[in-house]
Amino acid sequence: MKVLIVGGGGREHAIAVSMKKSKRVDKIFCVPGNAGIAQIAECDPSIGVMEFDKVVEYAKEKKPDVIFVAPDDPLVGGLVDVLEAEGFRTFGPNKAAAILEGSKAFSKDLMKKYNIPTAAYETFDDANKALAYLETVDMPIVLKADGLALGKGVLICNTLEEAKAGVKEIMLDKHFGDSGNKMVIEEFMTGREVSVLSWVDGKTIKTMTSAQDHKRALDGDQGLNTGGMGNFSPSPFYTKEIDEFCQKYIYKPTVDAMAAEGRPFKGVIFFGLMLTPKGPKVLEYNARFGDPEAQVVLCRMKNDIMDVVDACIDGTLDKVDLQFEDNAAVCVVLASDGYPVKYEKGKVISGLEAFEGKEDYYCFHAGTKEKDGQILTNGGRVLGVTAVGRDLKEARAKAYEATKWVSFENKYMRSDIGKAIDEA
C-alpha cells in the first residue's frame, strides 16, 4: 500500500520510519518532508502543510491508500475534513475534534463539565479583566494563549509584575498572534510532568507507553519554553497505580466527553499530565503525536503501525492488542544555538552516516534540508538523536554518546536530558 504523511519535522520522520518497518507499506510520500524523510520517502518540499489545495492535488496525483496528517496546524484547520470530502482515507481528528488542542478554553471547559481532573482556571477575552483578576490570585500563576503557539504560548509567572507583563505580551502585543485573542489564567501545579500518547477510534482508547519531556531551552529546566529539547520513555514516575487512576478518571472520560459533545475523536490524543500531591491532573491535550515524544515511543512499539492506524480509522481499535518492548529510549535534541529566539540556518551537517546500519540508534531529522548533495540545518530544532537500551540509564548513555557522531556549526543541546532517571 501507499501512504502519504503530511508534515516535515522529527515527529513525521519517526512516523515515516515506523511506516517503513511495516510489512504492508510499499511506498511512502511526504509533504513537505525534510532531508531525513527524503531518504525513505518521496517528498515535495514545495508544498506547505497549510496549503490544503496543493495537498489535495498532490494526493490525487499519487493516489495514496492512507493519508496521515501529523501536525497541529492542519488538523485544527480542518485538513482531514478536506481530504475526506475528496474521498481519501485519512488518519487524524477532523476539525470539530481537533479543537481539543486548538482551543485551551474549550478543553478546560470540557474538563470542568465532565469532572476530568485539571488545574483551576478562568478564561478571558478582555485584557483589563484579566489584569484585574491577577490582583486576586496567588503567585506563581500560569498564562496560556488560547490557540496554537508551537508549544510556546504558555508563560509561568512568579510575580504579579511578570503576570501583568505576560497579559500584555499575549493579549495586547499579540506575541502569539490571534492565538492570544483569548487567554486562560490557570493555577500553577507542582509535581512531575508525564506525557501519555494514545490511539483513539472515536470510542475506544489504547494508551501507549509513557514518556517525559524537557521543554525548557537550558539545563536545569531554565530558559524559555521550546517545542521540546529531549525526551525519555518510559517515565519511572508513571506507576501502575497512576495508570489505573488515569484510565478511569482521565483517558476514557475524555474520549467519552468528546463523543457526547458530538465531536468523536479519531487519531492520537496526547495527554500532558502533572503528577500533583493530590493526584494526576491534565496539563494539556494535544490532538496528535508529540515531538519529540513520538521519537521515543514509536521505536518501542511492537505492533505494525498500519494495523493500528487502520483500526483507528475503522473504529475497530478494541480488537488491537497494543504492545511495547520491555526496554527504554532517550532522545536528545540537537538544536541551533539561540533557539527558540534567534538562530542561523544553512549550516552543513556532518557525521550522519555514522547511524547507518546501527541497531538501536536513530537520528530523526527535525529541521534539515538537502542542497547540492549536502544536508543543511533548516530550523531551530535540527536533529533528534535517539537510542534504545535495556533500561533508561543505558539508553541515556547511548544517546549522549551518539550526539558526538554529528556536528554542525552552532550545534547546541541540553546536557541533562533524562537526569531525573537518577532520582527515580
GIRA-V616887 format. One record per residue. N is the residue number from 0. RES is the residue in one small letter. PHI is phi as a letter, one per 30 degrees, with the letter a starting at -180 (none if undefined). D_FIRST is the distance of its C-alpha to the first C-alpha in Angstrom with 1 decimal. Layout:
n = (N | N)
res = (RES | RES)
phi = (PHI | PHI)
d_first = (D_FIRST | D_FIRST)
//
This chain:
n = (0 | 1 | 2 | 3 | 4 | 5 | 6 | 7 | 8 | 9 | 10 | 11 | 12 | 13 | 14 | 15 | 16 | 17 | 18 | 19 | 20 | 21 | 22 | 23 | 24 | 25 | 26 | 27 | 28 | 29 | 30 | 31 | 32 | 33 | 34 | 35 | 36 | 37 | 38 | 39 | 40 | 41 | 42 | 43 | 44 | 45 | 46 | 47 | 48 | 49 | 50 | 51 | 52 | 53 | 54 | 55 | 56 | 57 | 58 | 59 | 60 | 61 | 62 | 63 | 64 | 65 | 66 | 67 | 68 | 69 | 70 | 71 | 72 | 73 | 74 | 75 | 76 | 77 | 78 | 79 | 80 | 81 | 82 | 83 | 84 | 85 | 86 | 87 | 88 | 89 | 90 | 91 | 92 | 93 | 94 | 95 | 96 | 97 | 98 | 99 | 100 | 101 | 102 | 103 | 104 | 105 | 106 | 107 | 108 | 109 | 110 | 111 | 112 | 113 | 114 | 115 | 116 | 117 | 118 | 119 | 120 | 121 | 122 | 123 | 124 | 125 | 126 | 127 | 128 | 129 | 130 | 131 | 132 | 133 | 134 | 135 | 136 | 137 | 138 | 139 | 140 | 141 | 142 | 143 | 144 | 145 | 146 | 147 | 148 | 149 | 150 | 151 | 152 | 153 | 154 | 155 | 156 | 157 | 158 | 159 | 160 | 161 | 162 | 163 | 164 | 165 | 166 | 167 | 168 | 169 | 170 | 171 | 172 | 173 | 174 | 175 | 176 | 177 | 178 | 179 | 180 | 181 | 182 | 183 | 184 | 185 | 186 | 187 | 188 | 189 | 190 | 191 | 192 | 193 | 194 | 195 | 196 | 197 | 198 | 199 | 200 | 201 | 202 | 203 | 204 | 205 | 206 | 207 | 208 | 209 | 210 | 211 | 212 | 213 | 214 | 215 | 216 | 217 | 218 | 219 | 220 | 221 | 222 | 223 | 224 | 225 | 226 | 227 | 228 | 229 | 230 | 231 | 232 | 233 | 234 | 235 | 236 | 237 | 238 | 239 | 240 | 241 | 242 | 243 | 244 | 245 | 246 | 247 | 248 | 249 | 250 | 251 | 252 | 253 | 254 | 255 | 256 | 257 | 258 | 259 | 260 | 261 | 262 | 263 | 264 | 265 | 266 | 267 | 268 | 269 | 270 | 271 | 272 | 273 | 274 | 275 | 276 | 277 | 278 | 279 | 280 | 281 | 282 | 283 | 284 | 285 | 286 | 287 | 288 | 289 | 290 | 291 | 292 | 293 | 294 | 295 | 296 | 297 | 298 | 299 | 300 | 301 | 302 | 303 | 304 | 305 | 306 | 307 | 308 | 309 | 310 | 311 | 312 | 313 | 314 | 315 | 316 | 317 | 318 | 319 | 320 | 321 | 322 | 323 | 324 | 325 | 326 | 327 | 328 | 329 | 330 | 331 | 332 | 333 | 334 | 335 | 336 | 337 | 338 | 339 | 340 | 341 | 342 | 343 | 344 | 345 | 346 | 347 | 348 | 349 | 350 | 351 | 352 | 353 | 354 | 355 | 356 | 357 | 358 | 359 | 360 | 361 | 362 | 363 | 364 | 365 | 366 | 367 | 368 | 369 | 370 | 371 | 372 | 373 | 374 | 375 | 376 | 377 | 378 | 379 | 380 | 381 | 382 | 383 | 384 | 385 | 386 | 387 | 388 | 389 | 390 | 391 | 392 | 393 | 394 | 395 | 396 | 397 | 398 | 399 | 400 | 401 | 402 | 403 | 404 | 405 | 406 | 407 | 408 | 409 | 410 | 411 | 412 | 413 | 414 | 415 | 416 | 417 | 418 | 419 | 420 | 421 | 422 | 423)
res = (m | k | v | l | i | v | g | g | g | g | r | e | h | a | i | a | v | s | m | k | k | s | k | r | v | d | k | i | f | c | v | p | g | n | a | g | i | a | q | i | a | e | c | d | p | s | i | g | v | m | e | f | d | k | v | v | e | y | a | k | e | k | k | p | d | v | i | f | v | a | p | d | d | p | l | v | g | g | l | v | d | v | l | e | a | e | g | f | r | t | f | g | p | n | k | a | a | a | i | l | e | g | s | k | a | f | s | k | d | l | m | k | k | y | n | i | p | t | a | a | y | e | t | f | d | d | a | n | k | a | l | a | y | l | e | t | v | d | m | p | i | v | l | k | a | d | g | l | a | l | g | k | g | v | l | i | c | n | t | l | e | e | a | k | a | g | v | k | e | i | m | l | d | k | h | f | g | d | s | g | n | k | m | v | i | e | e | f | m | t | g | r | e | v | s | v | l | s | w | v | d | g | k | t | i | k | t | m | t | s | a | q | d | h | k | r | a | l | d | g | d | q | g | l | n | t | g | g | m | g | n | f | s | p | s | p | f | y | t | k | e | i | d | e | f | c | q | k | y | i | y | k | p | t | v | d | a | m | a | a | e | g | r | p | f | k | g | v | i | f | f | g | l | m | l | t | p | k | g | p | k | v | l | e | y | n | a | r | f | g | d | p | e | a | q | v | v | l | c | r | m | k | n | d | i | m | d | v | v | d | a | c | i | d | g | t | l | d | k | v | d | l | q | f | e | d | n | a | a | v | c | v | v | l | a | s | d | g | y | p | v | k | y | e | k | g | k | v | i | s | g | l | e | a | f | e | g | k | e | d | y | y | c | f | h | a | g | t | k | e | k | d | g | q | i | l | t | n | g | g | r | v | l | g | v | t | a | v | g | r | d | l | k | e | a | r | a | k | a | y | e | a | t | k | w | v | s | f | e | n | k | y | m | r | s | d | i | g | k | a | i | d | e | a)
phi = (none | c | b | c | c | c | k | a | c | d | e | d | d | d | d | d | d | d | d | d | d | d | d | c | c | c | b | c | c | a | b | d | i | a | d | d | d | d | d | b | b | d | c | b | d | d | c | d | d | c | c | e | d | d | d | d | d | d | d | d | d | d | h | d | d | b | c | c | c | c | d | d | e | d | d | d | d | j | d | d | e | d | d | d | d | d | j | d | d | b | c | k | d | d | d | d | d | d | d | e | c | d | b | d | d | d | d | d | d | d | d | d | d | c | h | c | e | a | d | d | a | b | c | b | c | b | d | d | d | d | d | d | d | e | d | c | c | d | c | d | b | c | c | b | d | d | c | d | b | h | i | c | d | b | c | c | c | d | b | d | d | d | d | d | d | d | d | d | d | d | c | c | d | h | e | c | i | d | d | c | d | b | b | c | c | b | e | d | c | c | k | d | c | b | c | b | d | b | c | b | c | j | b | c | b | b | d | d | d | d | b | b | c | b | d | d | d | c | e | i | h | c | i | d | d | b | d | k | c | l | a | b | b | d | d | d | c | c | d | d | d | d | d | d | d | d | e | d | c | b | d | d | e | d | d | d | d | d | d | d | d | i | b | e | c | b | k | c | c | c | c | d | c | c | d | d | e | c | j | d | b | d | d | a | c | b | c | a | e | d | b | c | e | e | d | c | c | d | d | c | d | d | d | d | e | d | d | d | e | d | d | d | d | d | i | c | d | d | c | c | c | d | b | b | d | d | b | b | b | b | c | c | d | c | c | d | e | j | d | c | c | b | a | c | c | i | d | d | c | b | j | d | d | d | d | d | i | c | d | i | b | b | b | d | d | c | b | b | b | c | b | h | i | c | c | c | d | b | a | d | c | c | b | c | d | b | b | c | b | d | b | d | d | d | d | d | d | d | d | d | d | d | d | d | d | c | b | a | d | i | d | b | a | d | c | b | d | i | d | d | e | d | c | d)
d_first = (0.0 | 3.8 | 6.7 | 10.3 | 13.2 | 16.6 | 19.4 | 21.1 | 23.0 | 23.2 | 21.4 | 18.3 | 18.6 | 18.7 | 15.6 | 13.8 | 15.4 | 14.2 | 10.6 | 11.3 | 12.9 | 10.1 | 9.6 | 6.1 | 4.9 | 5.4 | 6.7 | 8.8 | 11.3 | 14.5 | 17.7 | 20.3 | 19.3 | 22.0 | 23.1 | 21.5 | 18.0 | 18.3 | 18.5 | 14.9 | 13.3 | 14.3 | 16.9 | 19.3 | 22.4 | 24.2 | 22.4 | 24.0 | 22.5 | 25.2 | 24.8 | 23.0 | 23.5 | 22.0 | 18.9 | 18.5 | 19.3 | 16.7 | 14.0 | 15.3 | 15.2 | 11.7 | 10.1 | 7.5 | 6.1 | 8.2 | 11.2 | 13.2 | 16.9 | 18.8 | 22.4 | 25.3 | 26.6 | 23.7 | 23.3 | 27.1 | 27.2 | 24.8 | 21.6 | 19.6 | 22.1 | 21.7 | 17.9 | 18.1 | 21.0 | 18.9 | 16.5 | 13.6 | 12.2 | 13.8 | 14.8 | 18.4 | 21.9 | 23.2 | 26.4 | 28.7 | 27.3 | 26.8 | 30.6 | 30.9 | 30.5 | 31.5 | 35.1 | 37.0 | 39.7 | 37.3 | 36.0 | 39.6 | 40.8 | 38.1 | 39.1 | 42.7 | 42.2 | 40.3 | 42.4 | 39.6 | 41.4 | 41.6 | 44.3 | 47.0 | 46.5 | 47.7 | 46.0 | 47.7 | 47.3 | 50.8 | 51.6 | 55.3 | 54.5 | 52.1 | 54.9 | 57.4 | 55.2 | 54.9 | 58.7 | 58.4 | 55.8 | 55.9 | 54.2 | 51.7 | 49.5 | 45.8 | 45.0 | 41.5 | 40.4 | 38.8 | 35.7 | 33.1 | 34.7 | 32.1 | 33.5 | 37.0 | 38.6 | 40.5 | 44.1 | 46.1 | 49.7 | 52.6 | 55.5 | 56.4 | 56.7 | 53.2 | 51.9 | 53.8 | 52.5 | 48.9 | 49.5 | 50.7 | 47.7 | 45.1 | 46.9 | 49.4 | 48.2 | 44.5 | 43.3 | 39.9 | 40.1 | 39.8 | 38.3 | 41.9 | 43.3 | 43.2 | 43.8 | 43.8 | 46.6 | 45.9 | 47.8 | 47.3 | 45.9 | 46.4 | 44.5 | 41.4 | 38.2 | 35.1 | 31.5 | 29.3 | 25.7 | 24.3 | 21.2 | 22.3 | 21.2 | 24.3 | 26.5 | 25.5 | 25.5 | 24.5 | 26.1 | 24.9 | 27.4 | 30.1 | 30.6 | 33.5 | 33.6 | 36.2 | 36.6 | 39.9 | 40.0 | 42.9 | 43.8 | 45.4 | 43.3 | 45.4 | 44.7 | 42.4 | 39.3 | 36.1 | 32.4 | 32.7 | 34.3 | 32.8 | 31.6 | 31.9 | 30.4 | 31.7 | 34.8 | 37.8 | 39.4 | 36.9 | 38.5 | 37.7 | 40.4 | 39.0 | 35.5 | 37.2 | 39.1 | 36.1 | 34.0 | 36.9 | 38.3 | 35.5 | 31.9 | 31.9 | 34.7 | 32.7 | 29.7 | 32.3 | 34.3 | 31.4 | 30.8 | 34.5 | 34.7 | 32.2 | 29.5 | 27.0 | 24.9 | 21.2 | 19.7 | 21.6 | 25.4 | 27.3 | 30.8 | 33.3 | 36.2 | 39.8 | 41.5 | 44.9 | 48.2 | 47.8 | 44.3 | 40.7 | 40.3 | 37.4 | 37.8 | 34.8 | 31.4 | 28.4 | 25.5 | 22.8 | 22.5 | 25.7 | 26.0 | 27.0 | 26.4 | 22.7 | 23.5 | 25.6 | 23.9 | 20.2 | 21.3 | 23.2 | 20.7 | 20.0 | 17.1 | 13.4 | 13.0 | 9.8 | 12.2 | 14.8 | 13.1 | 12.1 | 15.7 | 17.2 | 15.7 | 16.7 | 20.0 | 19.7 | 20.2 | 23.4 | 21.6 | 20.1 | 22.4 | 21.9 | 23.3 | 24.4 | 26.0 | 29.8 | 30.1 | 30.5 | 29.2 | 31.0 | 30.0 | 32.6 | 32.0 | 33.5 | 34.8 | 36.9 | 40.5 | 41.7 | 38.5 | 38.3 | 41.2 | 41.5 | 39.9 | 39.2 | 35.9 | 35.2 | 36.4 | 35.1 | 33.1 | 33.9 | 33.0 | 29.2 | 28.9 | 30.7 | 27.6 | 25.6 | 25.2 | 27.1 | 25.9 | 26.6 | 26.9 | 24.7 | 25.6 | 23.6 | 24.3 | 25.7 | 27.9 | 27.3 | 26.9 | 27.0 | 30.0 | 31.6 | 29.8 | 30.9 | 29.2 | 31.4 | 32.0 | 30.9 | 31.7 | 33.9 | 31.5 | 30.2 | 28.6 | 28.0 | 29.2 | 27.9 | 29.1 | 28.6 | 31.8 | 33.4 | 35.0 | 35.4 | 38.3 | 36.5 | 33.4 | 35.7 | 37.7 | 34.6 | 33.1 | 36.5 | 36.9 | 33.6 | 34.7 | 37.4 | 34.9 | 34.0 | 36.5 | 37.0 | 40.0 | 40.6 | 38.3 | 39.1 | 38.0 | 39.6 | 41.3 | 41.2 | 37.6 | 37.7 | 41.5 | 41.7 | 40.4 | 43.9 | 45.4 | 43.4)
//
